[in-house]
């Protein structure tokens, strides 16, 4: 039977997609075969069809239980025989394992899905040795490579186990692989002579955007999702805690969202996944535990609340959008702080792994901060050239839609390339930049680079400028990163030629993602993005001063500045609206709010202002349980350290929570805790300071007392003060 007839018979399709036909022919001809095909490109058909056509059983090794289950169900759906496909993994009981073995022995089973951990088992290897095996396919083969983003040590041993079972063709398949990873996979599987098929990684229907991540990120996400009501989307977060928070914020704001992470029990996870597939909810908020086995063609957007650890992960996760070739919007929020957090997580790993991790992270930073075509940057990372003028999807990213300024950088490029040459092509990006700006470190000093005449020849520009230029020079192939010594920069022939005959080089200016000051107090209700009404802010400040004088308290004890700014943005005119303002709770609203509401209402009427209803994003009450717990247990005079540890908080985090409570107008009695720390005279001294102070900033208090008290003592005293004076 020819392959078109089989395709029609088993799957009902009349034509192949992309490279499928060539791959299938290679497998039917018993060649070792290596397939690199992006998510959504139809990888699984490449081994399913030949397995159904050939004699014997094909073994498919896959790391993902959910994916195996999906595929087995799908295959059983196209065949009358239930045993056509089986899973062999730790979830089966004894009698199920016996059934699987008898189906294989009787030639019923065409595809056997196994996790690499199961294949290592002696009894399975022994059994499979005696069976007719058609070929072995390794799905998600990047898990083999320590350079991949999902390294699994069990995969390293596969070559030997496959050889034990039978001398059959080996098929490796992956949806993402840089050259380094490809080389590693072929070597580890022992199939260096394999026929390799690489599909284009370009997904022209996906739109890529990176936005700076500010304190307003949740509000940005809510707005984005609300504009797409009824459309399916996935939001990725790095931590389980953040998944829960964002899912709740969305639910409170009228979005049908469910959380998904490994901390939920299997039943809940399956239920949430089905709700998403069956469209009972619009959004799944998830850690990367989600999506591997998801074949939902009409996901319309993928949002990264946190930037991922590697561009492979980013490519795979964004690749879940628009698989039906319809619209797909990929939005990532980026702050360098998140990268630093990821680097801290890595500190506990072995040095070799740390190096790889850092190298992968720097690629992510480059992608997020670049001002060139993001598609070109991403495809270059996967070793694919892209024509940013005529290529398919050329205008589908934020940088090409809103081009950044460019300037002539011919001299700078020559300087950069000369440094690569003069330091003997032995440095990675960071050392090259340090050499240019004249910043010494152990690595440079050991090679005596700091004594060279060219050291510091680019110090009229900062490190960020040179790093941005280096990335742009890399993408146009004047330099390359050495695969074997990961990350070492080498000159290409074109680069050498550029030094000899310099040409024009227009450099695009990178985005600057500066860290904005997040202020001293972090409350749990987020303030709004946008600009406050300056005129109203001034009027509110005058009123605050007046109220402070009447109540004999400092102005900040009435409302803090961020609260006034938020009032001038949201124009609250009822008590309920006022209690939704940044840093204002019900207690505070009742105590001071009446005069402020009267002022705002009059101002809105006089100036004919339309109030922004949609800006009042409700806070979740995620923390209301925690708040209640803190209030109850401080009332019971429980030691603060016990309250913190019972909720898994650091002391500093508990103090932040307590600050949020008193700043929004609820009293907390922590005198019992302060008495252990600060004696009565000292308490009086600090109390008087806050009474007279212009602001309640802890730094100002530290400066005033010149190190007599530490941060914790002053913060606790400030909580006592606000609680007694302002609430």
Buried (B, 14 or more C-beta within 10 A) or exposed (E): EEBEEBBEEBBEBEEBBBBBBBBBBBBBEEBBBBBBBBBBBBBBBBBBBBBBBBEBBBBBBBBBBBBBBBBBEBBBEBEEEEBBBBBBBEEBEEEEBEBBBEBBBEEBBBBBBBBBEBBBBEEBBEBBEEBEBBBBBBBBBBBBBBBBBBBBEBBBEBBEBBEEBBEBBBBBBBBBBBEBBBBBBBEBBBBEEBBBBBBBBBBBBBBBBBBBBBBBBBBBBBBBBEEBEEBBBBBBBBBBEBBBBBBBBBBBBEBBBBBBBEBBEEEBBEBBBEBBBEEEBBBBBBBBBBBBBBBBEBBBBBBBBBBBBBBBBBBBBBBBBBBEEEBBBBBBBBBBEBBEBBEEEBEEEEEEEBBBBBBBBBBBBBBBBBBBBBBBBBBBBBBBEBEBEEBEBBEBBBBBEEEEEEEEBBEBBBBBBBBBEBBEBBBBBBBBBBBBBBBEEEBBEEBEBBEBEBBBBBEEBEBEBBBBBBBBBBBBEBBBBBBEEBBBBBBBEEBEBBBEEEEEBEBBEBBEBEEEEEEBBEBBBBBBBEEBBEEBBEBBBEBBEEBBEEBEBBBBBBBBBBBBBBBBBBBBBEEEBBBBBBBBBBBBBEBBBEEBBEBBBEBBEEEEEEEEEEBBBEBBEBBEEBBEBBBEBBEEEBEBEEBBEEBEBEBEEBBBBBBBBBBBBBBBEBBEBBEEBBEEEBBEBBBEBBEEBEBBBBEBBBEBBEEEBEEBBBBBBBBBBBBBBBB
